[in-house]
Amino acid sequence: MGTTGLLVGLLLALLAFAFYWLLVVTEGTYLGTGVVTWLYDIAAWRYDRAKGLTFVDEARCIGIPLAEALNDVDAPRVLDVATGTGRVPLAVLRTGDFPGAVYALDRSREMLAEGHSAAGEELSVVQTIRGDARALPYKDRTFDAVVCLESLEFMGEPEMAIEEMVRVSKPGAVLLLSNRVGSDAWWFPGRMAGRGRLEDHLRKIGLEGVRMERWQVHYDLVWASRTS
């Protein structure tokens, strides 16, 4: 193979890598929110199977801790931002007789539809809406807990989304976010990823009680509260 052939082969390899990085690894985030939404729309039917979620893990790490954090709140309101197929609403509702209301928002119409199709009556009590995390369609100080899992690194303006989550949170509300960590975080330059970065940002904007706990290989859970 001559020099030209080697260059062509190298170029094709680079193009294949770029394609894989842009559409598979980073799920279209560097191509705009429209592409991200489109990719989730076409993959919605197999999303839950690909994630391999289990009831026990979701309840132990998400549902039960959230319910306990809201134990002293009468009729708590919980918002799940970028809910996907409704994993957080299901985790909360499956902890038992949850006394509050659960709201769920996502940009992907098909992900929302898939969640309702798969969960049936369980999600019928959840108020779902199609919307953007950067412009939440709710009034200030509405929710007692706001959750956003496995999504911030796919947002081009995560700081704006976090600002919106804080805006719709009541004083004393709980925020539960996830942070992409480890070697995986290197695939998301310029995004909200990397251990400690999310925690530092939350403290910088005035949230308190910021703490991290290990969750998955590629994600930490970060808890915080709004005090004013």
N, C-alpha and C positions, 0 to 999 in steps of 0.2 A: 504494500500500500504506500503510495507516494505522499508527499507533504500535503497536497491538496485534499487527499482522502482523509488524512489524519485530522486536518482542520475541520472538514465537513463533519466527521464523526464527533469531534469535540463539540462543535456547535450544536449538533443534534442532541448530544448528551446534556449540554447546558440548558437547551430549550425544554427537554424532558424534565430536568430537575426543576426548572422555573415553573413549569406547568404543575408539577406535583406539589411544590411548595405553595403556590398561589391558590390552587383549587382543593387540595386534599389536606395538607398539613395545617394551613392557616384558614381554610374554609372560606376563601374569597374576601377576607377582611381588607386586604390591600387593594381590592378592586371595587370597593364601595358597598354600602349597605344593601343596595339592590341586588347585587350578586350574592351576598351572604343569604339574603332572604330567599332568593331563587333556589340556591343549593339546598337549603333546609326544606323548602317546599317539595322538591323532587325526591328528597331522602326521607321524608316524614314517615313513610310506611314501614321503614326498617330501622328507624332510629332507636327505639327501645330495645330491640333485639341486639343491635350493634353495641349499645352501651352495657348490656348485661346487668341491668339494675336488679337488686334483690330487695324484697320487703324488709328483711331484717336489718340490712345495712342502712337503708333509707330511714327507717324508724329510729335506729340507734343513734345515727349521726345528725339527723335533721329534724324529724318529726318530734321525738320525745324532748330533745333539748329546747326546741322552740316552744312547745307546749309548756314546759316547766318555766321558761323565761317569762311567759305570759300568765302564769298561774294566778297572780294577784290582780289581773286586769279583768274588769267586768266586760263581757262581750267584746273581746279583742278583735281588731281588724288586721288581717295579714295580707300584704301585697307581695306577689312573686313576679319579679321583673325578668323578662326573657324566660318565661315558664316552659317553653317547648311543649312537651306532651303532658305537662302537669305533674311533674315528679314531686315538687314541694307541696302543692295542695293535697296530693294523695298521701304524702308522708304525714302531714298534719292531721288530716281527717281520719287516718287509720290508727291514730294513737288512742282513739276512743271517742267519747261524746264531746267533741270540741265545741265550746260554748260561743264561739265567735263567728265571724264571716271571713271568707277567703276570696281574694281577688287575684286574677292572673292576667298578665299582659305579654304579648309576643308579636313580633312583626310578621311571622309566618302563619298565614291562614291555614295551611295544610297541617302544620304541627299542632295547632289548636284543635283542628278537626280530628286528627289522629288520636289525640289524647282523649277526647270525648267518646270517640268510637271504641277505643280499647277499654276504657274504664267504665263506660256505661253510666249507670245511675250514681256512681261515686262522685263524679265530677259535675253532676247536674246542679248541685248546690253552689258551685263555684261561679262567680261572676267573671267571665272571660271577655277580653277585649283585644282587638288587634291595634297595636300602637307602637310608638318609638320610645325607647328608654330615655332619650334625650329631651323628650317633651311629654312627660307623663300627664294624662288627661284627668288629673285629680286635683282637688283643692289642697292648699297648704295644710299641714298638720292633720292629716286624715287617718294615718295608720299607726298601729301600735308595734308593728314589726314589718320590715321590708327586707326581702331576700333577693339575691341575684347570684346564681351559681353557674359556673363554667361558661361565662359569657363576656366578662369585661375585656378579656384579651382580644375578642373579636370585634370590639367597638372602636371606631376611629377616634371618638371623643369620649373616652371613659370618664374623664373628670366631669364633663357635663352631665353624664348619666348619673354619677354619684351625687352631684349637686341636686339633681332632681329627686333622687331617692331621699336625701336629707330633707328637702323642701316638703315632701308629702308625709314626713314622719312627725309624729307628735313629740313634744318634750318627754323624755324618758323612754322613747321608743327604742327597740332593738333593731340593729342592722346585722344581717348575716350575709357575707359575701365570700366568694372564693377567689383564690389567687393562683395563677399558673406559676409553677416553680420548677426547680431542677433544670436539667439540660433542655427540657422542652421549652423553657422560657426564652432560650436563645433564638428560637424560630420566630419570635414576635418582637423584632426591634421596633422601638418607638411606641409600644403598646404597654398597657398596665400589666406587667408580668415580671416575675423575679421576686424571690423571697425578701420580705421586708419593705418592698416598695409601696404596696397597698397600705400597709399599716402606717408607714410614715405619712402618706397622703391623708389618711383619715385623721391622724393626730393634727396635722397641719391645718385642716379645715375646722378644727375645734371639737371633734368627737372624742368621747371619753371611754374608759374601760376597754380600750383596744387590746385584743388578745388574739393570738394565733394558736390553732391546734392542727396537728397533722391529720390529713384526711385520706387522700389518695396518693398514688405515686407522683402524679403530676399536679396535684392541687393541695393547697392548704385551705382551711376554713378560717375566716377572720370575723370575729365578733366585735361590735362596737355599740355605743349608745349615744343618743342625742339628749343632752341635758337641758337645753334651752331653746 
